Amino acid sequence: MNAAQLGAVVKTRRRELGLTQIETADLADISTRVLSDLENGRETIRLDILHAVANALGLSVGLSVQRP
């Protein structure tokens, strides 16, 4: 999953829950700018931030590590 796809999942889930970016950012204890960047695939997001957003939205995060 690339950054744009991840952002789309987060934005869709936030909207399904009827939350604003401000409400979601408050729940995840991050700034609205960071959330906006995540939702729009503009920036690589730290794992702790992704985990916080996922928890706020009732999502889970999985990680797969593969050799090239």
PDB file of N, CA, C and O in Angstrom:
ATOM      1  N   MET A   1       0.858  -1.168   0.000  1.00  0.00           N
ATOM      2  CA  MET A   1       0.000   0.000   0.000  1.00  0.00           C
ATOM      3  C   MET A   1       0.901   1.227   0.000  1.00  0.00           C
ATOM      4  O   MET A   1       1.814   1.332   0.819  1.00  0.00           O
ATOM      5  N   ASN A   2       0.649   2.142  -0.907  1.00  0.00           N
ATOM      6  CA  ASN A   2       1.444   3.366  -0.934  1.00  0.00           C
ATOM      7  C   ASN A   2       0.786   4.458  -0.085  1.00  0.00           C
ATOM      8  O   ASN A   2      -0.293   4.260   0.472  1.00  0.00           O
ATOM      9  N   ALA A   3       1.444   5.599   0.003  1.00  0.00           N
ATOM     10  CA  ALA A   3       0.974   6.686   0.876  1.00  0.00           C
ATOM     11  C   ALA A   3      -0.403   7.198   0.457  1.00  0.00           C
ATOM     12  O   ALA A   3      -1.234   7.504   1.313  1.00  0.00           O
ATOM     13  N   ALA A   4      -0.651   7.293  -0.842  1.00  0.00           N
ATOM     14  CA  ALA A   4      -1.949   7.784  -1.316  1.00  0.00           C
ATOM     15  C   ALA A   4      -3.072   6.806  -0.967  1.00  0.00           C
ATOM     16  O   ALA A   4      -4.161   7.224  -0.574  1.00  0.00           O
ATOM     17  N   GLN A   5      -2.808   5.515  -1.108  1.00  0.00           N
ATOM     18  CA  GLN A   5      -3.817   4.503  -0.772  1.00  0.00           C
ATOM     19  C   GLN A   5      -4.094   4.489   0.727  1.00  0.00           C
ATOM     20  O   GLN A   5      -5.246   4.390   1.149  1.00  0.00           O
ATOM     21  N   LEU A   6      -3.043   4.587   1.522  1.00  0.00           N
ATOM     22  CA  LEU A   6      -3.202   4.638   2.974  1.00  0.00           C
ATOM     23  C   LEU A   6      -4.032   5.847   3.382  1.00  0.00           C
ATOM     24  O   LEU A   6      -4.941   5.741   4.206  1.00  0.00           O
ATOM     25  N   GLY A   7      -3.712   6.984   2.802  1.00  0.00           N
ATOM     26  CA  GLY A   7      -4.462   8.201   3.099  1.00  0.00           C
ATOM     27  C   GLY A   7      -5.932   8.074   2.747  1.00  0.00           C
ATOM     28  O   GLY A   7      -6.796   8.550   3.484  1.00  0.00           O
ATOM     29  N   ALA A   8      -6.218   7.435   1.624  1.00  0.00           N
ATOM     30  CA  ALA A   8      -7.608   7.249   1.208  1.00  0.00           C
ATOM     31  C   ALA A   8      -8.367   6.371   2.198  1.00  0.00           C
ATOM     32  O   ALA A   8      -9.533   6.633   2.493  1.00  0.00           O
ATOM     33  N   VAL A   9      -7.712   5.335   2.708  1.00  0.00           N
ATOM     34  CA  VAL A   9      -8.351   4.461   3.703  1.00  0.00           C
ATOM     35  C   VAL A   9      -8.675   5.250   4.971  1.00  0.00           C
ATOM     36  O   VAL A   9      -9.773   5.142   5.517  1.00  0.00           O
ATOM     37  N   VAL A  10      -7.715   6.037   5.428  1.00  0.00           N
ATOM     38  CA  VAL A  10      -7.910   6.835   6.645  1.00  0.00           C
ATOM     39  C   VAL A  10      -9.037   7.843   6.443  1.00  0.00           C
ATOM     40  O   VAL A  10      -9.917   7.965   7.296  1.00  0.00           O
ATOM     41  N   LYS A  11      -9.018   8.558   5.335  1.00  0.00           N
ATOM     42  CA  LYS A  11     -10.053   9.571   5.069  1.00  0.00           C
ATOM     43  C   LYS A  11     -11.442   8.933   4.974  1.00  0.00           C
ATOM     44  O   LYS A  11     -12.410   9.452   5.530  1.00  0.00           O
ATOM     45  N   THR A  12     -11.530   7.812   4.270  1.00  0.00           N
ATOM     46  CA  THR A  12     -12.814   7.122   4.121  1.00  0.00           C
ATOM     47  C   THR A  12     -13.351   6.674   5.478  1.00  0.00           C
ATOM     48  O   THR A  12     -14.533   6.860   5.768  1.00  0.00           O
ATOM     49  N   ARG A  13     -12.505   6.095   6.300  1.00  0.00           N
ATOM     50  CA  ARG A  13     -12.935   5.632   7.622  1.00  0.00           C
ATOM     51  C   ARG A  13     -13.369   6.801   8.497  1.00  0.00           C
ATOM     52  O   ARG A  13     -14.381   6.718   9.193  1.00  0.00           O
ATOM     53  N   ARG A  14     -12.600   7.898   8.462  1.00  0.00           N
ATOM     54  CA  ARG A  14     -12.961   9.076   9.254  1.00  0.00           C
ATOM     55  C   ARG A  14     -14.341   9.569   8.856  1.00  0.00           C
ATOM     56  O   ARG A  14     -15.163   9.891   9.714  1.00  0.00           O
ATOM     57  N   ARG A  15     -14.592   9.628   7.571  1.00  0.00           N
ATOM     58  CA  ARG A  15     -15.892  10.101   7.087  1.00  0.00           C
ATOM     59  C   ARG A  15     -17.014   9.129   7.433  1.00  0.00           C
ATOM     60  O   ARG A  15     -18.125   9.554   7.749  1.00  0.00           O
ATOM     61  N   GLU A  16     -16.733   7.820   7.375  1.00  0.00           N
ATOM     62  CA  GLU A  16     -17.736   6.822   7.769  1.00  0.00           C
ATOM     63  C   GLU A  16     -18.168   7.021   9.212  1.00  0.00           C
ATOM     64  O   GLU A  16     -19.330   6.812   9.560  1.00  0.00           O
ATOM     65  N   LEU A  17     -17.219   7.427  10.045  1.00  0.00           N
ATOM     66  CA  LEU A  17     -17.516   7.652  11.463  1.00  0.00           C
ATOM     67  C   LEU A  17     -18.114   9.035  11.726  1.00  0.00           C
ATOM     68  O   LEU A  17     -18.501   9.341  12.854  1.00  0.00           O
ATOM     69  N   GLY A  18     -18.188   9.858  10.698  1.00  0.00           N
ATOM     70  CA  GLY A  18     -18.763  11.192  10.846  1.00  0.00           C
ATOM     71  C   GLY A  18     -17.876  12.140  11.628  1.00  0.00           C
ATOM     72  O   GLY A  18     -18.367  13.060  12.283  1.00  0.00           O
ATOM     73  N   LEU A  19     -16.567  11.918  11.562  1.00  0.00           N
ATOM     74  CA  LEU A  19     -15.623  12.754  12.306  1.00  0.00           C
ATOM     75  C   LEU A  19     -14.992  13.801  11.396  1.00  0.00           C
ATOM     76  O   LEU A  19     -14.759  13.553  10.213  1.00  0.00           O
ATOM     77  N   THR A  20     -14.723  14.958  11.953  1.00  0.00           N
ATOM     78  CA  THR A  20     -13.964  15.976  11.242  1.00  0.00           C
ATOM     79  C   THR A  20     -12.477  15.699  11.416  1.00  0.00           C
ATOM     80  O   THR A  20     -12.080  14.879  12.244  1.00  0.00           O
ATOM     81  N   GLN A  21     -11.666  16.386  10.632  1.00  0.00           N
ATOM     82  CA  GLN A  21     -10.222  16.257  10.820  1.00  0.00           C
ATOM     83  C   GLN A  21      -9.820  16.750  12.206  1.00  0.00           C
ATOM     84  O   GLN A  21      -8.935  16.170  12.836  1.00  0.00           O
ATOM     85  N   ILE A  22     -10.448  17.796  12.676  1.00  0.00           N
ATOM     86  CA  ILE A  22     -10.121  18.338  13.999  1.00  0.00           C
ATOM     87  C   ILE A  22     -10.434  17.313  15.080  1.00  0.00           C
ATOM     88  O   ILE A  22      -9.612  17.077  15.967  1.00  0.00           O
ATOM     89  N   GLU A  23     -11.607  16.705  15.016  1.00  0.00           N
ATOM     90  CA  GLU A  23     -11.984  15.696  16.012  1.00  0.00           C
ATOM     91  C   GLU A  23     -11.040  14.496  15.977  1.00  0.00           C
ATOM     92  O   GLU A  23     -10.619  13.993  17.019  1.00  0.00           O
ATOM     93  N   THR A  24     -10.717  14.048  14.776  1.00  0.00           N
ATOM     94  CA  THR A  24      -9.833  12.893  14.635  1.00  0.00           C
ATOM     95  C   THR A  24      -8.437  13.213  15.136  1.00  0.00           C
ATOM     96  O   THR A  24      -7.825  12.404  15.834  1.00  0.00           O
ATOM     97  N   ALA A  25      -7.937  14.375  14.788  1.00  0.00           N
ATOM     98  CA  ALA A  25      -6.609  14.788  15.248  1.00  0.00           C
ATOM     99  C   ALA A  25      -6.584  14.864  16.774  1.00  0.00           C
ATOM    100  O   ALA A  25      -5.608  14.450  17.400  1.00  0.00           O
ATOM    101  N   ASP A  26      -7.638  15.382  17.367  1.00  0.00           N
ATOM    102  CA  ASP A  26      -7.714  15.444  18.834  1.00  0.00           C
ATOM    103  C   ASP A  26      -7.701  14.046  19.444  1.00  0.00           C
ATOM    104  O   ASP A  26      -7.009  13.809  20.434  1.00  0.00           O
ATOM    105  N   LEU A  27      -8.459  13.118  18.861  1.00  0.00           N
ATOM    106  CA  LEU A  27      -8.498  11.747  19.371  1.00  0.00           C
ATOM    107  C   LEU A  27      -7.134  11.065  19.273  1.00  0.00           C
ATOM    108  O   LEU A  27      -6.759  10.273  20.138  1.00  0.00           O
ATOM    109  N   ALA A  28      -6.395  11.384  18.202  1.00  0.00           N
ATOM    110  CA  ALA A  28      -5.081  10.770  17.985  1.00  0.00           C
ATOM    111  C   ALA A  28      -3.951  11.574  18.626  1.00  0.00           C
ATOM    112  O   ALA A  28      -2.797  11.146  18.614  1.00  0.00           O
ATOM    113  N   ASP A  29      -4.282  12.734  19.182  1.00  0.00           N
ATOM    114  CA  ASP A  29      -3.292  13.623  19.809  1.00  0.00           C
ATOM    115  C   ASP A  29      -2.195  14.030  18.816  1.00  0.00           C
ATOM    116  O   ASP A  29      -1.001  13.963  19.110  1.00  0.00           O
ATOM    117  N   ILE A  30      -2.653  14.455  17.624  1.00  0.00           N
ATOM    118  CA  ILE A  30      -1.747  14.972  16.597  1.00  0.00           C
ATOM    119  C   ILE A  30      -2.333  16.268  16.058  1.00  0.00           C
ATOM    120  O   ILE A  30      -3.467  16.622  16.382  1.00  0.00           O
ATOM    121  N   SER A  31      -1.571  16.971  15.242  1.00  0.00           N
ATOM    122  CA  SER A  31      -2.080  18.209  14.650  1.00  0.00           C
ATOM    123  C   SER A  31      -2.948  17.889  13.432  1.00  0.00           C
ATOM    124  O   SER A  31      -2.806  16.832  12.818  1.00  0.00           O
ATOM    125  N   THR A  32      -3.837  18.804  13.094  1.00  0.00           N
ATOM    126  CA  THR A  32      -4.666  18.618  11.906  1.00  0.00           C
ATOM    127  C   THR A  32      -3.805  18.643  10.646  1.00  0.00           C
ATOM    128  O   THR A  32      -4.154  18.006   9.653  1.00  0.00           O
ATOM    129  N   ARG A  33      -2.705  19.356  10.669  1.00  0.00           N
ATOM    130  CA  ARG A  33      -1.804  19.391   9.510  1.00  0.00           C
ATOM    131  C   ARG A  33      -1.224  18.008   9.242  1.00  0.00           C
ATOM    132  O   ARG A  33      -1.169  17.569   8.093  1.00  0.00           O
ATOM    133  N   VAL A  34      -0.793  17.325  10.289  1.00  0.00           N
ATOM    134  CA  VAL A  34      -0.243  15.975  10.132  1.00  0.00           C
ATOM    135  C   VAL A  34      -1.313  15.034   9.596  1.00  0.00           C
ATOM    136  O   VAL A  34      -1.040  14.222   8.712  1.00  0.00           O
ATOM    137  N   LEU A  35      -2.528  15.136  10.124  1.00  0.00           N
ATOM    138  CA  LEU A  35      -3.623  14.293   9.642  1.00  0.00           C
ATOM    139  C   LEU A  35      -3.930  14.594   8.181  1.00  0.00           C
ATOM    140  O   LEU A  35      -4.119  13.674   7.386  1.00  0.00           O
ATOM    141  N   SER A  36      -3.980  15.853   7.828  1.00  0.00           N
ATOM    142  CA  SER A  36      -4.229  16.237   6.444  1.00  0.00           C
ATOM    143  C   SER A  36      -3.151  15.691   5.524  1.00  0.00           C
ATOM    144  O   SER A  36      -3.452  15.175   4.447  1.00  0.00           O
ATOM    145  N   ASP A  37      -1.896  15.803   5.940  1.00  0.00           N
ATOM    146  CA  ASP A  37      -0.792  15.269   5.144  1.00  0.00           C
ATOM    147  C   ASP A  37      -0.933  13.757   4.963  1.00  0.00           C
ATOM    148  O   ASP A  37      -0.686  13.231   3.877  1.00  0.00           O
ATOM    149  N   LEU A  38      -1.326  13.068   6.020  1.00  0.00           N
ATOM    150  CA  LEU A  38      -1.532  11.623   5.943  1.00  0.00           C
ATOM    151  C   LEU A  38      -2.657  11.297   4.975  1.00  0.00           C
ATOM    152  O   LEU A  38      -2.496  10.454   4.092  1.00  0.00           O
ATOM    153  N   GLU A  39      -3.800  11.961   5.136  1.00  0.00           N
ATOM    154  CA  GLU A  39      -4.957  11.681   4.291  1.00  0.00           C
ATOM    155  C   GLU A  39      -4.702  11.979   2.821  1.00  0.00           C
ATOM    156  O   GLU A  39      -5.302  11.351   1.949  1.00  0.00           O
ATOM    157  N   ASN A  40      -3.838  12.911   2.543  1.00  0.00           N
ATOM    158  CA  ASN A  40      -3.569  13.309   1.162  1.00  0.00           C
ATOM    159  C   ASN A  40      -2.294  12.695   0.593  1.00  0.00           C
ATOM    160  O   ASN A  40      -1.878  13.033  -0.515  1.00  0.00           O
ATOM    161  N   GLY A  41      -1.680  11.796   1.349  1.00  0.00           N
ATOM    162  CA  GLY A  41      -0.511  11.084   0.867  1.00  0.00           C
ATOM    163  C   GLY A  41       0.686  11.970   0.584  1.00  0.00           C
ATOM    164  O   GLY A  41       1.531  11.628  -0.242  1.00  0.00           O
ATOM    165  N   ARG A  42       0.765  13.111   1.267  1.00  0.00           N
ATOM    166  CA  ARG A  42       1.820  14.082   1.004  1.00  0.00           C
ATOM    167  C   ARG A  42       3.110  13.824   1.755  1.00  0.00           C
ATOM    168  O   ARG A  42       4.151  14.385   1.412  1.00  0.00           O
ATOM    169  N   GLU A  43       3.055  13.002   2.753  1.00  0.00           N
ATOM    170  CA  GLU A  43       4.216  12.880   3.622  1.00  0.00           C
ATOM    171  C   GLU A  43       4.296  11.467   4.192  1.00  0.00           C
ATOM    172  O   GLU A  43       3.274  10.826   4.437  1.00  0.00           O
ATOM    173  N   THR A  44       5.504  10.998   4.395  1.00  0.00           N
ATOM    174  CA  THR A  44       5.687   9.736   5.084  1.00  0.00           C
ATOM    175  C   THR A  44       5.401   9.961   6.564  1.00  0.00           C
ATOM    176  O   THR A  44       5.927  10.896   7.167  1.00  0.00           O
ATOM    177  N   ILE A  45       4.583   9.118   7.138  1.00  0.00           N
ATOM    178  CA  ILE A  45       4.137   9.285   8.514  1.00  0.00           C
ATOM    179  C   ILE A  45       4.857   8.278   9.413  1.00  0.00           C
ATOM    180  O   ILE A  45       5.020   7.112   9.053  1.00  0.00           O
ATOM    181  N   ARG A  46       5.277   8.741  10.568  1.00  0.00           N
ATOM    182  CA  ARG A  46       5.912   7.855  11.547  1.00  0.00           C
ATOM    183  C   ARG A  46       4.920   6.779  11.988  1.00  0.00           C
ATOM    184  O   ARG A  46       3.710   7.000  12.020  1.00  0.00           O
ATOM    185  N   LEU A  47       5.461   5.619  12.325  1.00  0.00           N
ATOM    186  CA  LEU A  47       4.605   4.507  12.737  1.00  0.00           C
ATOM    187  C   LEU A  47       3.787   4.817  13.983  1.00  0.00           C
ATOM    188  O   LEU A  47       2.636   4.390  14.083  1.00  0.00           O
ATOM    189  N   ASP A  48       4.360   5.552  14.936  1.00  0.00           N
ATOM    190  CA  ASP A  48       3.596   5.871  16.148  1.00  0.00           C
ATOM    191  C   ASP A  48       2.396   6.760  15.831  1.00  0.00           C
ATOM    192  O   ASP A  48       1.342   6.632  16.453  1.00  0.00           O
ATOM    193  N   ILE A  49       2.559   7.654  14.869  1.00  0.00           N
ATOM    194  CA  ILE A  49       1.443   8.519  14.472  1.00  0.00           C
ATOM    195  C   ILE A  49       0.388   7.697  13.732  1.00  0.00           C
ATOM    196  O   ILE A  49      -0.809   7.843  13.983  1.00  0.00           O
ATOM    197  N   LEU A  50       0.834   6.840  12.826  1.00  0.00           N
ATOM    198  CA  LEU A  50      -0.100   5.980  12.114  1.00  0.00           C
ATOM    199  C   LEU A  50      -0.880   5.105  13.091  1.00  0.00           C
ATOM    200  O   LEU A  50      -2.088   4.921  12.938  1.00  0.00           O
ATOM    201  N   HIS A  51      -0.199   4.574  14.077  1.00  0.00           N
ATOM    202  CA  HIS A  51      -0.855   3.741  15.089  1.00  0.00           C
ATOM    203  C   HIS A  51      -1.889   4.551  15.870  1.00  0.00           C
ATOM    204  O   HIS A  51      -2.987   4.060  16.131  1.00  0.00           O
ATOM    205  N   ALA A  52      -1.555   5.767  16.239  1.00  0.00           N
ATOM    206  CA  ALA A  52      -2.490   6.618  16.986  1.00  0.00           C
ATOM    207  C   ALA A  52      -3.736   6.930  16.161  1.00  0.00           C
ATOM    208  O   ALA A  52      -4.853   6.888  16.678  1.00  0.00           O
ATOM    209  N   VAL A  53      -3.548   7.241  14.892  1.00  0.00           N
ATOM    210  CA  VAL A  53      -4.685   7.538  14.013  1.00  0.00           C
ATOM    211  C   VAL A  53      -5.539   6.284  13.817  1.00  0.00           C
ATOM    212  O   VAL A  53      -6.767   6.344  13.877  1.00  0.00           O
ATOM    213  N   ALA A  54      -4.884   5.163  13.586  1.00  0.00           N
ATOM    214  CA  ALA A  54      -5.614   3.911  13.416  1.00  0.00           C
ATOM    215  C   ALA A  54      -6.453   3.595  14.656  1.00  0.00           C
ATOM    216  O   ALA A  54      -7.618   3.217  14.539  1.00  0.00           O
ATOM    217  N   ASN A  55      -5.870   3.746  15.825  1.00  0.00           N
ATOM    218  CA  ASN A  55      -6.617   3.508  17.071  1.00  0.00           C
ATOM    219  C   ASN A  55      -7.801   4.446  17.196  1.00  0.00           C
ATOM    220  O   ASN A  55      -8.887   4.026  17.596  1.00  0.00           O
ATOM    221  N   ALA A  56      -7.607   5.707  16.861  1.00  0.00           N
ATOM    222  CA  ALA A  56      -8.686   6.692  16.952  1.00  0.00           C
ATOM    223  C   ALA A  56      -9.844   6.333  16.026  1.00  0.00           C
ATOM    224  O   ALA A  56     -10.998   6.652  16.312  1.00  0.00           O
ATOM    225  N   LEU A  57      -9.529   5.666  14.915  1.00  0.00           N
ATOM    226  CA  LEU A  57     -10.551   5.337  13.926  1.00  0.00           C
ATOM    227  C   LEU A  57     -11.006   3.880  13.986  1.00  0.00           C
ATOM    228  O   LEU A  57     -11.799   3.440  13.154  1.00  0.00           O
ATOM    229  N   GLY A  58     -10.502   3.132  14.972  1.00  0.00           N
ATOM    230  CA  GLY A  58     -10.896   1.737  15.103  1.00  0.00           C
ATOM    231  C   GLY A  58     -10.321   0.849  14.005  1.00  0.00           C
ATOM    232  O   GLY A  58     -10.920  -0.161  13.635  1.00  0.00           O
ATOM    233  N   LEU A  59      -9.168   1.229  13.495  1.00  0.00           N
ATOM    234  CA  LEU A  59      -8.484   0.441  12.469  1.00  0.00           C
ATOM    235  C   LEU A  59      -7.300  -0.283  13.090  1.00  0.00           C
ATOM    236  O   LEU A  59      -6.836   0.084  14.169  1.00  0.00           O
ATOM    237  N   SER A  60      -6.815  -1.305  12.410  1.00  0.00           N
ATOM    238  CA  SER A  60      -5.602  -1.974  12.861  1.00  0.00           C
ATOM    239  C   SER A  60      -4.516  -1.778  11.814  1.00  0.00           C
ATOM    240  O   SER A  60      -4.804  -1.577  10.634  1.00  0.00           O
ATOM    241  N   VAL A  61      -3.277  -1.839  12.253  1.00  0.00           N
ATOM    242  CA  VAL A  61      -2.140  -1.664  11.368  1.00  0.00           C
ATOM    243  C   VAL A  61      -1.339  -2.948  11.356  1.00  0.00           C
ATOM    244  O   VAL A  61      -0.993  -3.485  12.408  1.00  0.00           O
ATOM    245  N   GLY A  62      -1.046  -3.436  10.171  1.00  0.00           N
ATOM    246  CA  GLY A  62      -0.221  -4.626  10.017  1.00  0.00           C
ATOM    247  C   GLY A  62       1.055  -4.239   9.286  1.00  0.00           C
ATOM    248  O   GLY A  62       1.063  -3.298   8.492  1.00  0.00           O
ATOM    249  N   LEU A  63       2.113  -4.955   9.550  1.00  0.00           N
ATOM    250  CA  LEU A  63       3.396  -4.647   8.939  1.00  0.00           C
ATOM    251  C   LEU A  63       3.966  -5.915   8.338  1.00  0.00           C
ATOM    252  O   LEU A  63       3.982  -6.969   8.973  1.00  0.00           O
ATOM    253  N   SER A  64       4.430  -5.800   7.117  1.00  0.00           N
ATOM    254  CA  SER A  64       5.054  -6.933   6.448  1.00  0.00           C
ATOM    255  C   SER A  64       6.444  -6.513   5.989  1.00  0.00           C
ATOM    256  O   SER A  64       6.602  -5.483   5.334  1.00  0.00           O
ATOM    257  N   VAL A  65       7.437  -7.300   6.330  1.00  0.00           N
ATOM    258  CA  VAL A  65       8.802  -7.012   5.932  1.00  0.00           C
ATOM    259  C   VAL A  65       9.251  -8.112   4.979  1.00  0.00           C
ATOM    260  O   VAL A  65       9.157  -9.299   5.293  1.00  0.00           O
ATOM    261  N   GLN A  66       9.740  -7.704   3.813  1.00  0.00           N
ATOM    262  CA  GLN A  66      10.162  -8.667   2.808  1.00  0.00           C
ATOM    263  C   GLN A  66      11.559  -8.334   2.296  1.00  0.00           C
ATOM    264  O   GLN A  66      11.967  -7.173   2.259  1.00  0.00           O
ATOM    265  N   ARG A  67      12.254  -9.344   1.917  1.00  0.00           N
ATOM    266  CA  ARG A  67      13.567  -9.141   1.309  1.00  0.00           C
ATOM    267  C   ARG A  67      13.372  -8.711  -0.139  1.00  0.00           C
ATOM    268  O   ARG A  67      12.444  -9.176  -0.800  1.00  0.00           O
ATOM    269  N   PRO A  68      14.231  -7.833  -0.638  1.00  0.00           N
ATOM    270  CA  PRO A  68      14.111  -7.409  -2.045  1.00  0.00           C
ATOM    271  C   PRO A  68      14.418  -8.539  -3.009  1.00  0.00           C
ATOM    272  O   PRO A  68      14.362  -8.346  -4.224  1.00  0.00           O
TER     273      PRO A  68
END
